[in-house]
Amino acid sequence: MSEVSARAFRDDCVALFPGQGSLGGAAGVAWQSSRHWTLVEAVSDVTHLDVASLLLRASDEDVVRTDRAQIATFALSLVGYHDLLDVDIRPRYLLGHSLGEFSALVASGLLSLEDGARLIGVRGSAMARAAEERPGSMVALMGGDDDARENLSKLDNVWVANINGTGQIVVSGTIEGLERLLATYKDLGWRRATPLSVGGAFHSPLMASAQQELDEALATATWGSTDATLIANVDGRVHYEPDEWRALLSRQLTSPVEFLDATLALPPHVTTSIEMPPSGILTGLTKRIRSFDRQFSPNSLEELEEISL
């Protein structure tokens, strides 16, 4: 029995695993003293990328690149997760946002660290190439209702990419499509529109060329089993089987992240959320979706070690 599997689950806890948009410059400095920092070195070995340098010395501008941000976020989240296990907290429920699903799958034991890192390396590079072939970006929309969301269908080359809450979504599109959106969003029923600094039009048809590369990599991964409960972005439902997850991770590239539904799928007895580093964004999203008794988003190893349940 492994060190992880020997720990009892906390059925009242969900671990949240962030996506690449959560990462900022020097995000790893506050975690470098962790005894699990060696995971960063292991991820570097698999991906042939200096992940430690990205986490410790890169600027905000340096880490926004898709092929860098994804692998660095993945590595840091898993450092935080193993630190959480060290304080004897093992959440039964695991919920990732986009890239964070790969982190959650590794934390659950369904994927090894090596396969998870390899898949993210392929995914990030393929998405970056897709963004070069078909340039696009993303815009966050706030303050709209169902009619406002339906009105988006009037725009060409704009697609819903993330459903992060009631009246809070992110759309992807071509540069021209998003320019039309920014010129007309109030007429469409949205109160605010904020362009995002991202490397492409993620979770949209513009990522279709990346799908084949990821599918080929997913087919070669070795899958394990898990007693943890993972909720998928694509459909907001619980899935356990590797065959299901292979298909879900592929679909996720071109389908919306249904984070609202996935959060609502958590049962009522889940009263505590703990967000893995780089933390903050998912805690803010989930608290607007449903109530928790306690929510933690530690920004350093010291803050995580102070968590007491």
Backbone bond lengths (Angstrom), bond angles and torsions (degrees), N, CA, C in turn:
res aa  C-N    CA-C-N  psi(-1)  N-CA   C-N-CA  omega(-1)  CA-C   N-CA-C  phi
1 M - - - 1.482 - - 1.524 109.43 -
2 S 1.332 117.30 130.47 1.459 121.02 -177.79 1.514 110.94 -73.98
3 E 1.346 114.49 163.21 1.460 120.39 178.08 1.514 111.31 -57.34
4 V 1.350 117.01 -39.65 1.459 120.35 -179.31 1.518 111.13 -68.91
5 S 1.340 117.54 -50.09 1.460 120.71 -174.62 1.521 112.19 -67.95
6 A 1.347 117.48 -17.45 1.458 119.88 178.50 1.521 112.30 -73.95
7 R 1.329 117.30 -18.07 1.461 120.49 -179.28 1.524 110.24 -82.55
8 A 1.317 115.82 142.03 1.462 120.51 178.88 1.519 109.84 -75.64
9 F 1.334 116.08 145.67 1.459 120.92 176.41 1.528 110.85 -73.42
10 R 1.326 114.58 149.15 1.463 121.57 166.37 1.519 106.70 -99.39
11 D 1.336 116.66 106.99 1.465 120.91 -176.88 1.522 112.91 -72.60
12 D 1.335 117.21 -11.37 1.464 120.63 -179.99 1.525 112.18 -95.75
13 C 1.347 117.92 6.53 1.464 121.37 -173.50 1.521 112.82 -119.77
14 V 1.320 115.26 144.55 1.463 122.05 169.11 1.522 108.10 -123.16
15 A 1.320 116.03 133.93 1.461 121.90 171.22 1.520 108.22 -95.14
16 L 1.313 116.62 129.14 1.457 123.13 -179.75 1.533 109.15 -103.35
17 F 1.324 116.01 130.94 1.461 121.58 -177.41 1.525 109.09 -115.79
18 P 1.341 117.79 114.35 1.472 121.19 -171.94 1.520 113.49 -75.11
19 G 1.336 113.78 163.15 1.451 122.34 174.32 1.513 111.10 -92.91
20 Q 1.337 116.02 -177.37 1.452 120.11 -172.11 1.517 113.38 -67.12
21 G 1.327 118.56 -22.37 1.458 120.37 179.73 1.509 114.00 -68.23
22 S 1.335 117.42 -9.75 1.464 121.11 179.69 1.521 113.21 -83.93
23 L 1.329 117.30 -14.79 1.460 120.76 -171.45 1.520 112.17 -83.79
24 G 1.319 115.82 133.54 1.454 122.42 173.23 1.520 110.38 -124.01
25 G 1.300 116.99 175.31 1.451 121.27 179.64 1.516 112.14 -62.67
26 A 1.336 115.90 143.15 1.470 123.58 176.73 1.520 113.40 58.31
27 A 1.335 117.27 28.55 1.460 121.07 -177.43 1.521 113.00 -64.63
28 G 1.332 117.67 -22.62 1.446 119.60 -176.51 1.514 115.57 -88.61
29 V 1.333 118.20 -7.82 1.467 120.75 -175.05 1.524 111.28 -57.14
30 A 1.316 117.04 -42.41 1.467 121.30 -176.28 1.529 112.93 -75.18
31 W 1.342 116.81 -2.54 1.469 120.87 -178.65 1.523 111.95 -119.70
32 Q 1.317 118.22 0.59 1.454 121.70 -172.79 1.532 111.92 -65.41
33 S 1.314 118.13 -24.51 1.463 120.64 -179.12 1.523 112.85 -80.92
34 S 1.326 117.72 -4.81 1.462 121.00 179.13 1.529 110.82 -61.21
35 R 1.316 116.16 142.07 1.465 118.89 175.63 1.522 111.26 -70.06
36 H 1.340 116.35 -11.18 1.457 121.00 179.27 1.521 112.57 -97.21
37 W 1.338 117.04 9.91 1.469 119.82 177.30 1.523 110.98 -60.41
38 T 1.326 117.27 -19.86 1.466 120.98 177.33 1.525 111.48 -60.88
39 L 1.335 118.11 -21.30 1.461 120.61 175.43 1.526 110.90 -62.50
40 V 1.322 116.63 -33.88 1.466 120.84 177.56 1.524 109.45 -63.02
41 E 1.322 116.15 -42.44 1.461 119.81 178.64 1.526 110.87 -64.42
42 A 1.336 116.24 -39.51 1.466 119.88 179.22 1.525 111.49 -63.89
43 V 1.329 116.64 -41.20 1.464 120.71 178.13 1.533 110.25 -65.79
44 S 1.319 116.19 -38.42 1.475 120.07 177.06 1.523 111.18 -60.56
45 D 1.322 115.81 -41.27 1.462 119.60 -179.39 1.530 111.44 -62.80
46 V 1.314 116.54 -39.82 1.465 120.55 -177.96 1.521 111.20 -71.41
47 T 1.320 116.64 -41.57 1.468 121.32 -171.71 1.522 113.35 -94.99
48 H 1.347 117.27 -7.54 1.474 121.66 -177.87 1.525 110.78 56.70
49 L 1.317 114.61 40.38 1.461 122.17 179.90 1.521 107.60 -131.89
50 D 1.326 117.57 139.24 1.462 121.47 179.20 1.527 108.94 -79.63
51 V 1.336 115.37 82.46 1.465 120.88 -175.01 1.524 110.68 -67.79
52 A 1.321 117.73 -37.16 1.463 120.31 179.25 1.525 111.02 -58.62
53 S 1.331 116.68 -43.21 1.460 120.18 179.19 1.528 110.86 -62.39
54 L 1.346 116.77 -40.61 1.462 119.76 177.75 1.523 111.47 -61.91
55 L 1.317 116.87 -40.23 1.467 120.75 -176.14 1.527 112.97 -78.47
56 L 1.318 116.71 -24.90 1.463 119.42 -173.59 1.524 113.65 -104.53
57 R 1.338 117.46 -32.54 1.462 119.16 -170.38 1.522 115.24 -124.96
58 A 1.311 118.27 -12.21 1.462 119.75 -176.64 1.523 111.43 -74.11
59 S 1.324 115.34 148.67 1.460 121.57 176.81 1.516 109.91 -84.26
60 D 1.335 116.37 171.26 1.457 120.71 176.25 1.519 110.88 -55.87
61 E 1.338 116.47 -40.03 1.461 120.41 -178.88 1.527 111.71 -67.49
62 D 1.320 116.56 -36.05 1.458 120.51 -178.31 1.528 112.72 -68.34
63 V 1.336 116.94 -34.26 1.462 119.30 -173.99 1.528 113.23 -92.06
64 V 1.318 118.39 -0.29 1.460 119.11 179.72 1.527 111.51 -75.03
65 R 1.316 117.47 -19.71 1.460 120.33 179.40 1.521 110.87 -60.56
66 T 1.333 116.17 131.74 1.449 121.44 -174.21 1.518 113.11 -56.60
67 D 1.330 117.25 -44.35 1.459 119.94 -176.24 1.524 112.52 -70.42
68 R 1.328 117.70 -16.63 1.466 121.13 176.63 1.527 111.23 -97.01
69 A 1.324 116.04 -45.80 1.460 120.64 -173.19 1.519 112.09 -62.34
70 Q 1.328 117.37 -38.96 1.454 119.39 -175.08 1.522 111.64 -65.68
71 I 1.307 117.06 -48.13 1.460 119.45 -176.05 1.526 111.33 -70.92
72 A 1.323 117.54 -35.31 1.465 120.21 178.78 1.527 110.96 -68.52
73 T 1.327 117.39 -41.00 1.458 121.08 177.48 1.516 110.81 -63.15
74 F 1.322 116.63 -45.17 1.467 122.76 178.10 1.530 110.76 -55.61
75 A 1.323 117.05 -50.00 1.461 121.15 -177.16 1.521 111.29 -62.21
76 L 1.329 116.87 -45.81 1.463 120.23 -177.36 1.529 111.24 -66.93
77 S 1.320 117.33 -39.09 1.465 119.83 179.07 1.526 111.08 -61.15
78 L 1.323 117.25 -38.46 1.462 119.72 -178.24 1.520 111.83 -75.42
79 V 1.318 117.88 -30.62 1.465 119.84 170.26 1.529 109.30 -58.76
80 G 1.341 116.52 -48.79 1.454 120.41 179.79 1.515 113.08 -62.47
81 Y 1.339 116.77 -38.56 1.460 119.84 -179.73 1.528 110.99 -63.77
82 H 1.321 117.54 -43.18 1.464 119.44 179.10 1.524 111.71 -69.95
83 D 1.334 117.08 -30.58 1.461 119.21 172.02 1.532 110.54 -64.14
84 L 1.325 116.51 -36.55 1.465 120.42 177.97 1.527 110.63 -64.30
85 L 1.315 116.67 -40.80 1.463 120.02 176.19 1.526 111.08 -61.47
86 D 1.322 116.60 -33.40 1.461 120.64 -179.59 1.520 112.61 -65.34
87 V 1.323 117.63 -25.92 1.476 119.96 176.00 1.522 110.07 -95.49
88 D 1.336 115.08 18.37 1.469 123.69 172.48 1.524 112.95 64.87
89 I 1.342 115.55 39.63 1.463 120.78 173.46 1.523 107.39 -122.23
90 R 1.322 116.89 117.85 1.466 122.75 179.41 1.524 108.38 -127.01
91 P 1.319 117.49 95.03 1.467 119.78 -177.38 1.528 112.11 -63.32
92 R 1.325 115.33 137.43 1.470 119.74 175.36 1.529 110.83 -69.33
93 Y 1.341 115.96 -37.41 1.459 121.35 -173.04 1.527 109.84 -100.58
94 L 1.333 115.53 136.25 1.461 122.66 179.82 1.523 108.41 -127.85
95 L 1.324 115.71 127.73 1.465 120.61 -177.16 1.517 109.28 -137.12
96 G 1.323 116.15 116.06 1.455 120.97 178.26 1.511 111.20 -107.20
97 H 1.318 115.27 157.61 1.463 121.83 176.97 1.524 107.55 -112.08
98 S 1.348 116.10 110.88 1.464 121.37 179.37 1.528 110.68 58.69
99 L 1.323 118.01 -116.27 1.459 121.57 176.16 1.527 111.67 -47.69
100 G 1.332 116.74 -35.52 1.461 121.38 -176.87 1.515 113.94 -59.19
101 E 1.349 117.38 -18.43 1.462 118.89 176.21 1.527 111.12 -65.28
102 F 1.329 117.86 -35.08 1.460 120.23 177.55 1.535 109.80 -66.47
103 S 1.322 116.88 -41.12 1.461 120.47 176.84 1.527 110.31 -61.13
104 A 1.329 116.91 -43.32 1.464 121.01 -179.99 1.523 111.33 -64.65
105 L 1.326 117.25 -38.89 1.462 120.63 179.74 1.522 111.26 -65.51
106 V 1.326 117.93 -38.48 1.459 120.63 175.94 1.524 110.09 -68.36
107 A 1.318 117.39 -43.41 1.463 120.23 178.15 1.524 111.66 -59.75
108 S 1.316 116.63 -33.62 1.470 120.75 -178.13 1.518 112.56 -75.68
109 G 1.322 117.79 -22.84 1.451 121.70 -174.48 1.513 114.24 98.05
110 L 1.338 117.95 -4.49 1.462 119.78 177.79 1.524 111.59 -68.21
111 L 1.328 116.93 -31.84 1.455 122.45 175.82 1.528 109.26 -122.51
112 S 1.322 116.70 145.96 1.461 120.30 172.54 1.524 109.62 -76.76
113 L 1.324 116.08 161.25 1.462 120.21 176.02 1.524 110.17 -58.50
114 E 1.319 116.52 -41.16 1.464 120.70 -177.16 1.527 111.09 -65.50
115 D 1.325 117.15 -46.15 1.459 119.23 179.56 1.528 110.79 -68.03
116 G 1.326 117.04 -39.41 1.454 119.17 177.46 1.512 112.10 -59.98
117 A 1.340 116.28 -45.13 1.468 120.28 179.31 1.525 110.90 -64.59
118 R 1.319 116.41 -41.25 1.465 119.63 -179.94 1.523 111.17 -63.88
119 L 1.330 116.74 -43.78 1.459 120.75 -179.63 1.524 111.09 -63.81
120 I 1.310 116.77 -40.71 1.465 119.48 179.95 1.521 110.47 -68.89
121 G 1.327 116.46 -36.27 1.460 118.47 175.73 1.515 111.45 -60.16
122 V 1.332 116.33 -45.15 1.468 120.74 177.46 1.524 109.85 -64.02
123 R 1.313 116.53 -46.87 1.472 121.13 -177.55 1.523 111.62 -60.28
124 G 1.340 116.23 -48.42 1.458 119.47 -177.76 1.517 112.61 -63.19
125 S 1.330 117.15 -43.45 1.457 120.61 179.68 1.527 111.35 -66.44
126 A 1.351 115.81 -41.26 1.467 119.72 -179.57 1.521 110.90 -66.01
127 M 1.330 117.03 -39.10 1.466 120.36 178.75 1.522 111.05 -67.86
128 A 1.332 117.00 -37.70 1.466 119.84 177.88 1.526 110.87 -64.13
129 R 1.336 116.31 -41.06 1.469 119.23 177.91 1.526 111.13 -66.61
130 A 1.339 116.54 -40.08 1.462 119.83 178.47 1.530 110.57 -61.94
131 A 1.330 116.01 -37.02 1.463 120.02 179.34 1.521 111.81 -68.07
132 E 1.337 117.07 -32.25 1.461 120.00 176.69 1.523 110.94 -72.08
133 E 1.342 115.59 -37.93 1.467 119.81 -179.42 1.519 111.42 -70.06
134 R 1.329 116.46 -40.10 1.467 121.63 -178.11 1.529 108.16 -132.54
135 P 1.330 117.16 84.02 1.467 120.97 -173.74 1.530 112.41 -60.51
136 G 1.306 114.62 144.69 1.454 121.14 177.14 1.512 109.68 -169.20
137 S 1.317 115.45 -175.71 1.460 119.86 -179.75 1.529 108.23 -156.20
138 M 1.344 116.26 -163.34 1.456 121.39 -176.43 1.530 109.63 -139.87
139 V 1.329 115.12 152.46 1.463 122.46 178.54 1.522 108.24 -135.62
140 A 1.331 116.88 133.54 1.457 122.07 174.94 1.525 109.46 -89.13
141 L 1.327 116.05 132.85 1.458 122.15 179.29 1.528 109.58 -116.73
142 M 1.316 115.63 137.91 1.466 121.31 -178.86 1.517 110.01 -130.46
143 G 1.332 114.68 152.20 1.456 120.45 170.63 1.499 115.23 75.24
144 G 1.324 117.86 35.02 1.457 120.75 177.51 1.519 111.29 -117.59
145 D 1.330 116.48 160.88 1.452 121.55 177.36 1.530 109.62 -110.50
146 D 1.326 116.80 -168.14 1.470 119.88 -178.73 1.524 111.34 -61.66
147 D 1.326 116.79 -37.04 1.463 119.44 178.65 1.527 111.30 -64.45
148 A 1.339 115.65 -39.63 1.471 119.50 179.39 1.522 110.64 -64.15
149 R 1.320 115.75 -38.33 1.464 118.31 177.88 1.533 110.76 -67.98
150 E 1.309 116.75 -39.76 1.455 120.61 178.69 1.524 110.64 -64.13
151 N 1.336 116.24 -33.87 1.465 119.81 -179.54 1.520 113.05 -64.54
152 L 1.340 116.98 -20.88 1.464 119.50 178.86 1.519 111.74 -62.84
153 S 1.317 116.42 -24.54 1.471 119.73 179.61 1.524 111.97 -66.86
154 K 1.331 116.83 -13.48 1.460 119.95 177.42 1.533 111.97 -75.06
155 L 1.321 116.96 -14.77 1.461 121.05 -177.84 1.523 110.37 -96.95
156 D 1.311 116.39 135.46 1.461 120.88 174.83 1.525 109.94 -80.71
157 N 1.323 115.41 144.13 1.467 122.61 173.65 1.521 113.36 62.06
158 V 1.335 115.59 35.45 1.463 122.78 172.92 1.524 107.02 -133.95
159 W 1.349 116.89 130.91 1.460 121.30 -176.37 1.524 110.63 -134.87
160 V 1.330 116.47 144.21 1.465 120.94 173.54 1.519 108.31 -66.99
161 A 1.339 116.76 127.40 1.465 121.64 -176.47 1.525 113.05 -112.10
162 N 1.315 117.68 -40.68 1.473 122.29 179.57 1.515 108.92 -134.40
163 I 1.318 116.49 130.66 1.461 121.12 171.48 1.520 106.18 -109.24
164 N 1.317 115.26 96.42 1.458 121.44 -170.12 1.514 113.68 -96.60
165 G 1.319 117.16 -6.15 1.452 120.33 -179.94 1.510 109.77 170.60
166 T 1.320 115.46 176.85 1.449 120.12 177.19 1.525 109.28 -67.67
167 G 1.313 116.46 120.37 1.464 119.96 -179.54 1.508 113.61 70.14
168 Q 1.332 118.03 19.32 1.465 121.48 -179.06 1.520 108.29 -138.75
169 I 1.322 116.61 102.96 1.452 120.96 -178.08 1.522 109.68 -133.97
170 V 1.326 114.50 166.97 1.462 122.21 172.38 1.516 107.24 -123.06
171 V 1.318 116.11 136.99 1.461 120.32 177.91 1.519 109.15 -116.42
172 S 1.328 115.23 150.62 1.453 122.71 173.38 1.518 108.82 -111.60
173 G 1.322 115.67 156.97 1.460 117.87 177.96 1.514 112.32 -175.97
174 T 1.300 114.60 173.11 1.459 119.96 170.94 1.525 108.74 -69.05
175 I 1.308 116.26 163.88 1.471 119.91 179.55 1.528 109.84 -58.39
176 E 1.317 116.19 -43.58 1.469 119.88 -179.00 1.520 110.99 -67.41
177 G 1.314 117.20 -41.06 1.457 120.26 179.83 1.512 112.15 -62.76
178 L 1.324 116.97 -41.31 1.463 120.36 -179.96 1.528 111.51 -72.11
179 E 1.325 117.07 -31.03 1.468 118.72 175.13 1.525 110.55 -62.87
180 R 1.335 116.59 -40.70 1.470 119.70 176.91 1.525 110.92 -64.77
181 L 1.352 116.16 -39.36 1.464 119.86 177.96 1.526 111.17 -61.62
182 L 1.313 116.98 -46.01 1.471 120.55 -177.72 1.524 111.48 -65.89
183 A 1.313 116.94 -25.10 1.469 120.36 178.63 1.526 112.31 -82.64
184 T 1.350 117.64 -18.56 1.473 119.76 -171.17 1.523 113.92 -128.75
185 Y 1.339 119.48 4.50 1.465 120.44 -170.77 1.532 113.11 -58.65
186 K 1.317 118.43 -34.56 1.463 119.74 179.47 1.527 110.67 -68.66
187 D 1.298 116.31 -38.89 1.461 119.88 176.66 1.524 111.23 -64.38
188 L 1.328 116.86 -28.13 1.462 121.28 179.65 1.524 112.62 -82.36
189 G 1.334 117.01 -8.68 1.461 120.26 175.46 1.513 116.06 107.55
190 W 1.342 116.77 12.60 1.461 120.23 179.82 1.520 110.52 -103.06
191 R 1.319 116.09 142.11 1.462 120.28 -177.71 1.525 111.76 -82.61
192 R 1.348 116.75 -36.25 1.465 119.09 -175.93 1.525 110.02 -142.98
193 A 1.334 116.17 144.61 1.459 122.57 176.92 1.524 108.00 -134.53
194 T 1.341 116.36 127.14 1.454 121.31 -176.15 1.524 110.23 -127.47
195 P 1.327 118.08 113.33 1.468 119.51 175.20 1.528 110.69 -62.19
196 L 1.318 116.79 140.84 1.459 121.82 -178.39 1.528 110.20 -105.42
197 S 1.331 115.14 146.24 1.459 120.68 177.77 1.525 108.26 -89.05
198 V 1.318 116.17 86.31 1.464 122.53 -178.58 1.519 109.13 -130.85
199 G 1.321 115.20 168.51 1.453 119.85 -173.30 1.508 115.73 -91.38
200 G 1.335 118.54 2.77 1.456 119.12 -178.51 1.514 112.04 176.23
201 A 1.329 115.17 -178.52 1.474 122.05 179.86 1.526 108.76 -92.92
202 F 1.326 116.05 78.11 1.449 121.36 -173.28 1.529 111.47 -73.63
203 H 1.335 115.05 156.34 1.470 122.30 179.56 1.528 111.41 55.33
204 S 1.311 114.42 45.02 1.458 120.78 178.70 1.526 109.11 -145.90
205 P 1.323 117.97 169.55 1.475 119.82 177.76 1.523 114.39 -59.22
206 L 1.329 118.12 -18.48 1.462 120.49 178.62 1.531 112.12 -67.81
207 M 1.330 117.06 -12.00 1.463 121.45 177.56 1.524 112.52 -95.60
208 A 1.320 117.52 7.62 1.467 120.50 -172.89 1.527 112.76 -59.28
209 S 1.323 117.87 -35.33 1.467 119.56 -177.24 1.523 112.01 -67.87
210 A 1.332 117.66 -19.96 1.469 120.74 178.93 1.523 111.92 -80.04
211 Q 1.320 116.09 -17.18 1.459 120.26 -171.42 1.533 112.18 -66.14
212 Q 1.324 117.61 -41.84 1.454 119.96 -178.01 1.521 111.74 -63.53
213 E 1.341 116.68 -41.95 1.464 119.90 177.96 1.519 111.25 -61.55
214 L 1.329 116.47 -44.57 1.451 119.65 179.71 1.525 110.70 -65.91
215 D 1.331 117.50 -41.01 1.465 120.58 179.43 1.527 111.29 -58.42
216 E 1.324 116.64 -42.13 1.462 120.48 179.81 1.530 110.84 -64.05
217 A 1.335 116.27 -39.75 1.469 119.89 178.67 1.525 111.09 -69.55
218 L 1.329 116.91 -40.33 1.470 120.27 179.20 1.524 111.48 -61.91
219 A 1.328 116.32 -33.98 1.466 120.52 -178.10 1.525 112.17 -67.92
220 T 1.326 117.99 -21.61 1.460 121.17 -177.81 1.519 112.87 -98.87
221 A 1.334 118.27 -2.30 1.462 121.42 -179.42 1.525 110.58 -74.74
222 T 1.320 115.48 147.03 1.459 121.56 174.26 1.518 108.71 -96.15
223 W 1.311 116.63 125.13 1.455 121.58 -174.34 1.521 110.90 -106.65
224 G 1.324 115.51 142.77 1.449 121.56 177.04 1.517 111.34 -105.21
225 S 1.315 115.92 -150.68 1.462 121.86 176.97 1.521 108.43 -132.58
226 T 1.315 116.72 167.59 1.452 119.75 -177.19 1.524 110.78 -152.79
227 D 1.326 115.19 152.42 1.458 121.84 170.34 1.520 110.84 -105.87
228 A 1.340 116.00 -2.00 1.462 119.38 174.53 1.526 109.00 -74.50
229 T 1.321 115.93 164.40 1.463 121.86 -179.74 1.518 108.88 -112.70
230 L 1.335 115.76 116.36 1.460 121.74 -178.58 1.520 110.03 -111.00
231 I 1.316 115.98 135.40 1.459 122.59 -179.93 1.525 108.20 -112.02
232 A 1.322 116.05 129.08 1.459 120.91 -172.79 1.523 112.86 -86.66
233 N 1.338 114.86 148.57 1.467 122.44 176.57 1.517 112.64 -68.63
234 V 1.323 116.76 -38.18 1.457 120.35 -169.40 1.521 112.50 -66.77
235 D 1.352 116.32 -37.98 1.468 118.79 -175.83 1.525 114.49 -129.43
236 G 1.346 118.29 0.19 1.455 120.56 179.38 1.519 113.13 65.05
237 R 1.331 117.30 30.71 1.461 121.29 -178.22 1.528 110.53 -124.92
238 V 1.338 115.29 159.88 1.459 121.68 178.13 1.529 109.49 -79.27
239 H 1.347 115.61 135.19 1.465 120.87 176.80 1.527 108.88 -137.59
240 Y 1.318 116.03 142.62 1.459 121.54 -179.73 1.524 113.27 -119.99
241 E 1.326 117.60 -28.33 1.456 121.57 -168.28 1.539 112.53 -84.66
242 P 1.340 116.55 137.23 1.471 119.85 178.62 1.523 113.83 -55.15
243 D 1.341 117.85 -40.60 1.466 119.59 -179.99 1.526 111.12 -60.40
244 E 1.325 116.12 -37.93 1.464 119.85 177.89 1.522 110.25 -65.50
245 W 1.337 116.40 -44.01 1.455 119.48 -176.17 1.520 112.81 -69.59
246 R 1.333 117.07 -33.23 1.467 118.85 175.16 1.527 110.40 -58.46
247 A 1.317 115.98 -46.02 1.465 120.35 -179.59 1.524 111.41 -68.12
248 L 1.328 116.89 -39.62 1.467 120.65 -178.18 1.528 111.53 -65.80
249 L 1.323 116.75 -42.59 1.467 119.98 -179.47 1.514 111.44 -66.96
250 S 1.327 116.59 -32.69 1.461 120.24 175.60 1.527 110.50 -68.59
251 R 1.323 116.57 -49.55 1.469 121.04 -179.23 1.517 112.00 -60.46
252 Q 1.335 115.98 -32.75 1.457 120.38 -175.46 1.525 112.46 -59.64
253 L 1.328 117.91 -27.50 1.461 120.68 -178.53 1.526 112.30 -61.43
254 T 1.326 116.70 -35.76 1.469 120.30 -174.80 1.522 112.76 -117.09
255 S 1.339 117.59 2.65 1.471 121.39 -177.96 1.522 110.42 -112.39
256 P 1.323 117.50 157.22 1.466 120.02 179.13 1.529 112.49 -65.30
257 V 1.316 115.90 147.67 1.461 122.67 170.25 1.528 107.36 -81.85
258 E 1.324 116.28 109.95 1.470 121.49 -177.53 1.529 109.06 -89.67
259 F 1.336 115.54 64.00 1.467 118.99 -174.53 1.525 112.00 -68.82
260 L 1.309 117.46 -31.35 1.467 120.77 176.12 1.522 110.25 -59.36
261 D 1.324 117.37 -52.30 1.455 120.69 -178.84 1.525 111.73 -65.26
262 A 1.322 116.79 -38.34 1.461 120.22 -179.66 1.528 110.91 -63.98
263 T 1.327 117.68 -39.60 1.459 121.05 178.34 1.524 110.55 -68.78
264 L 1.318 116.95 -40.48 1.472 120.36 178.82 1.524 111.91 -68.00
265 A 1.339 117.30 -19.39 1.460 120.65 178.13 1.528 112.32 -74.85
266 L 1.320 118.09 -13.94 1.460 120.02 175.51 1.525 109.36 -64.97
267 P 1.331 119.06 130.85 1.464 120.45 -178.40 1.529 111.93 -68.41
268 P 1.329 117.42 161.10 1.466 120.84 -176.24 1.519 114.39 -59.34
269 H 1.345 117.39 -27.50 1.466 118.37 -177.09 1.528 112.64 -75.55
270 V 1.345 117.79 -5.36 1.466 120.53 173.49 1.523 107.46 -83.02
271 T 1.318 115.65 101.14 1.465 121.51 -172.09 1.525 113.30 -111.35
272 T 1.343 116.80 -1.40 1.467 120.81 -177.88 1.523 109.19 -133.50
273 S 1.327 116.41 132.09 1.461 120.84 172.54 1.521 108.96 -118.72
274 I 1.335 114.93 142.59 1.458 121.18 177.16 1.527 106.76 -132.25
275 E 1.319 115.76 117.87 1.456 120.01 -177.42 1.516 110.65 -92.51
276 M 1.326 115.31 131.31 1.452 120.93 177.71 1.530 109.89 -75.79
277 P 1.334 116.63 154.72 1.463 118.47 177.69 1.522 111.58 -70.56
278 P 1.349 115.92 152.83 1.466 129.60 -4.79 1.526 110.35 -74.58
279 S 1.312 116.64 116.36 1.460 120.81 -164.55 1.524 113.46 -101.95
280 G 1.333 114.16 164.26 1.456 122.35 175.12 1.507 113.60 133.07
281 I 1.328 117.63 -48.21 1.462 120.85 -173.46 1.526 111.41 -66.66
282 L 1.331 118.29 -47.30 1.463 120.07 -176.45 1.525 111.94 -69.97
283 T 1.308 117.10 -31.66 1.461 119.53 174.98 1.519 110.12 -62.67
284 G 1.322 116.21 -42.33 1.459 119.94 177.14 1.510 112.75 -63.30
285 L 1.341 116.88 -39.21 1.462 120.24 179.86 1.528 111.34 -68.59
286 T 1.333 116.49 -47.76 1.466 119.26 -173.80 1.524 112.37 -66.44
287 K 1.329 117.88 -33.52 1.462 119.21 -178.08 1.533 111.70 -68.83
288 R 1.321 116.92 -18.52 1.462 120.62 176.66 1.532 111.45 -88.38
289 I 1.326 116.33 -10.51 1.458 120.63 -177.03 1.525 112.14 -97.01
290 R 1.327 116.39 -43.73 1.465 120.78 -178.91 1.521 108.24 -153.54
291 S 1.322 116.07 165.26 1.463 119.82 -176.09 1.529 110.96 -89.82
292 F 1.311 115.62 145.41 1.456 124.57 172.08 1.520 108.03 -128.46
293 D 1.316 116.67 149.93 1.462 119.76 173.96 1.520 110.88 -71.84
294 R 1.335 114.91 -37.53 1.461 120.19 -177.41 1.523 109.16 -142.87
295 Q 1.339 115.43 138.89 1.458 120.75 174.58 1.524 108.60 -136.02
296 F 1.316 115.27 133.10 1.457 121.65 -177.98 1.530 109.21 -124.70
297 S 1.326 115.55 134.91 1.470 121.03 175.02 1.521 107.77 -136.83
298 P 1.342 116.75 71.87 1.470 120.39 -174.88 1.520 112.29 -62.91
299 N 1.322 114.88 136.14 1.457 121.25 179.67 1.523 112.84 -102.66
300 S 1.328 116.70 5.71 1.457 121.09 178.31 1.517 108.67 -158.61
301 L 1.324 115.77 163.72 1.455 120.40 176.23 1.521 110.46 -59.96
302 E 1.324 116.59 -38.96 1.467 119.89 -178.98 1.526 111.13 -63.18
303 E 1.344 117.13 -40.33 1.457 119.48 178.79 1.531 110.98 -66.92
304 L 1.316 116.70 -38.47 1.465 118.96 178.68 1.527 110.84 -64.74
305 E 1.326 117.03 -41.39 1.462 120.44 -178.26 1.516 113.02 -67.30
306 E 1.333 116.86 -14.89 1.460 120.48 177.90 1.534 112.76 -86.53
307 I 1.335 117.39 -7.77 1.452 120.58 179.80 1.513 109.51 -67.27
308 S 1.312 115.43 128.88 1.462 121.59 -179.98 1.518 108.75 -134.02
309 L 1.322 116.17 124.82 1.466 120.86 -179.11 1.519 110.34 -119.95
